[in-house]
Amino acid sequence: MIAQPPALPTAQLDWQWTAFDALSSRDVYEMLRLRSAVFVVEQNCVYGDIDGLDGDAWHLLAWGERYGVRELAGYLRVLLPDAEDPDVRIGRVVTSQNFRGIKLGNGLLERAIAHIARQWPGVPMRLHAQAHLQKFYGAFGFEPVSEIHDEDGIPHVWMRSEQGAA
């Protein structure tokens, strides 16, 4: 078995907030590769990840380095409020297996919430969480606003935070 190098602390990652049109083709490839590796392969969930919403979203990418190679360590997207949905929505929160155990999920959420508070002050946030992650998201002020339900074979729950709401 090959020894894995230690993962970097989240402070040593390269954090990138980007609108979709500013992402490079390599960024988009790595974003979709990580989402597929975790949501489709690791979680054994066949679903339509490419849903037409990435183009209007903001994307947070956390880049790390392993064996001298730059690698996407974590990712999430933020969907903007619009006429159909007045909440800011956080989605596709994902961490690479190679960078787990360093509180990367916390870093992603902290940065997303701070970005949302700056860009859309007073606007509530919502996310569609895997049910087993309610406590994790609860630590960031999110509370369940739906019953637990099946989404592509995985129990999910809608959660909302009024944090920053007027």
Buried (B, 14 or more C-beta within 10 A) or exposed (E): EEEEEEBBEBEEBEBBBBEBEEBEEEBEEBBBEBBBBBBBEEBEBEEEEEEEBBEEBBBBBBBBBBEEEEBBBBBBBBBBBEEEEEBBBBBBBBBBEBBEEBEBBEBBBEBBBEBBBEEBEEBBBBBBBBBEBBEBBBEBBBEBEEEBEEBEEBEBBBBBBBBBEE
